[in-house]
Amino acid sequence: LQKARLYVELGRNEEAIREGEKLINAVPDEEQFVVAVAEMMSQYGVKEKSISYLEKFITENKPASSAQLLLAGLYRDIKQEDKARQLLITAFNDPDLQLNSKLIVLGTYNTELNQAQTKKQSDPGKEKFALELFSILEKQYAEQENIHILGGDLYLTLGKKPEAQKQYLAAIQHGSTTFE
């Protein structure tokens, strides 16, 4: 992995990708390596191969939530939102996946919805899906103030002020000292 990173720094992307492939072939069941190499490949224009490595890894190694998150992002990049959403639901239901990763994904959806609102556009499907992801997090992490802050932000973006207020109050009750 370090060798691949060095090749990237030297601008020798093809060699970096070859080193990454060697690593995946040598240790095909190590999620962190597959994710790191797939991420590198996707950054250097080899998204199809990156997707195939991740799909293969996920099929052979459950739950593989980090790989699912990356693959979902790649699916979103190539406009396969339905596939991405299926993976995200599975990943969000995995209690072993880090909360921060889940918050980043939901925050990204909130930002996209906020940008759409600014342009006077709406995407009811995306709104419903973002609320579904929030609901999963709220059930798993009811005591976490950050969940309620993001929930408040999401509801505020969607113009649901009473629900936003309820979430912000819950964040305060769970110890949030964030002035905003």
N, C-alpha and C positions, 0 to 999 in steps of 0.2 A: 504494500500500500504506500509506504514511504517512497519507494522507487517510482511508482506511478505519479505521486505528487511532485517529485523532483522533475520528472519529465514534463509535467504540466508547467512548472515554473520556468523551465528552459524553452517552453514553446513547442515542445515535441509531443503534440497531442496524440498522434497515431501510436507512438511508442508507449505513451501513458496508458492508452486504451488496451494495448496488447498486454502490458504488465497487469492491468486490472483483470483482464480475462484469465491470465495465468493464475492469479490469486483465486478467482471464483472457481476455476477448475480444480485447484489444489484443495480448497476448503469450501466445498459447495453448500455446506449446511450451516455456515456462520453468517447470521443475519447482518451483523454490523459491517462485514466485508462486502457482502452483496449490495447492501444499501449504499455504502460509500462509493463503490465502483459504478453502480447504476447511476448515482447522482453525478459523478464525474462524466460518464458517457453522455448523459442527457445534456450537460452543459456544453459539450463539444460536438453537438449535432448528431449523435448516434442514438436518438431517442427510441427508435424501433428495437434496437438490440437491448437497450436498457429496459424497455418494457418487457421484452421476452425473458430476460434474466429474472426480473421481478415476478412475472407471472409463474414461471417455473418454480422459483423458490417458494412462493406462497402456496402453490399446489402441493409441494412436497413437505412443507414445514408450517404447521399450524401453531399458534395463531399468526405469527409474523406481522405484528401490528405496525412496526416501523416501516417495513417493506410495503405494507398496504397503504400507509399514508403517502409515501413517495409515489407509488403506482397511481394512487388516486389523483395526485397532483399532475402526473404526466398525462393521465386520461383527460383531465380538465384542459390541459394545454392543447390536446388534439381534438377537443370538442366532443368527447365521449362522456358527457356528464352523468348519464345513467350508470355506467360502469363505476365511475368515481364515487357516486353516492352509495352504491352497494358496499364498496370497500370501506367508506367512511363510517357507515352505520356499524359494520363489524368491528372496525378499529375502536370506535368510541365506546362500544360495549365491552371492550377488553379492559378490565381493571388494572392490568399490569402496564398498560401504555401510560407514559408520563402525562400528567395533567397539563403541563405547559404545552406539550405538543397539541393536545386537543384544543386548548385555549387559542393557540395560534391559528389553527384551521378555522375555528368558529369566528375568530376576529377577522380573518380574511373574508369570510362570507359577509360579515357585518359591514366591512369596508366597501365591498362590491355593491351591497344593497344601498349603502349611503351614497355612493357615487351615482348609482342609477336614480335615486330619489332627487339628487341635485339636478340631474338632466331631465327631471319630470318623467322618468320611465319607471315601470314596475315589472317585477318578475315574480308573479304569485307562486310559481313552483319553487324558486330559489328561496323565497320568504318562508314558505311552508317547511322546506328542508332545513333551513337554518334554525327554525323554531324546534324542529324535531331533534336536531343535534343538541340544542340547548336543553331540551327536556331530558335527554339521556344524561347530560352532565349534572343537571339539577338533582336528579334522582341519586346519582352516584356520590355527589360531593355537596350535599345540602348544607353542610357547615362551612364550606369554603367561601370566603367573602368575594374572591375574584370571580367566581362563577356568577354571583349575583350582580356584580358590577358589570360584567360583560352582558348578562341578561338584560340589565337596565338599559345599557347602550343599544342592544339589539331592539328591544321594544320601543325605545325612543326613535331609532331610525325608522321603524315601521309605523310610527305615528300613534303608538298605543301608550299614551302617557300614564294612564292609571296602572297598567302592568309594569311600566318602567319605574314608577314611583315605588311600587311594592317591592321590586327587586333591589332598588337602591336602599330602601329601609332595611331589607333583609341583610344587605351587605354591612350596613352600620351595626345592626344587631349582632353580627358575627365578628365584629371587631375592626371593621374598616375605618381607617383614620384619613383616607384620601379626601382631600378638601373638595375636589371636583365632584 
